[in-house]
Amino acid sequence: MRRAKVVGCLWTSRSHPALEGYKILILRETAPDGSEDYYLAVDTVDAGIGDEVLTVSGSASRQSTKTKKSPADTAIVAIVDPRQG
């Protein structure tokens, strides 16, 4: 699992039929040293820009009923609640 922040949405003019109806989000993961890694993920939890999310990759991204037949390599599986206090 990886933790990242949603920083944008990817729009496509055409996509694989199994991706129709999915939102593809742009994510930013920040390492402790401050370096950043950007990647894409299929949204399965209705996340939005600014949300912190958890993602899974590889075969784990295709374990839910929503993504079982999807060609996506990475899926958002949870929205992290903001810290309290």
Number of C-alpha atoms within 10 A of each C-alpha: 12 11 17 25 22 22 15 15 15 11 10 8 4 8 9 9 9 14 16 10 7 15 19 21 23 19 25 18 18 14 10 7 6 8 8 11 11 13 12 19 24 24 21 18 13 12 19 17 13 12 17 20 22 16 21 19 15 12 12 15 23 19 14 12 8 12 21 14 12 19 16 20 16 23 27 27 20 18 18 14 9 8 5 4 3
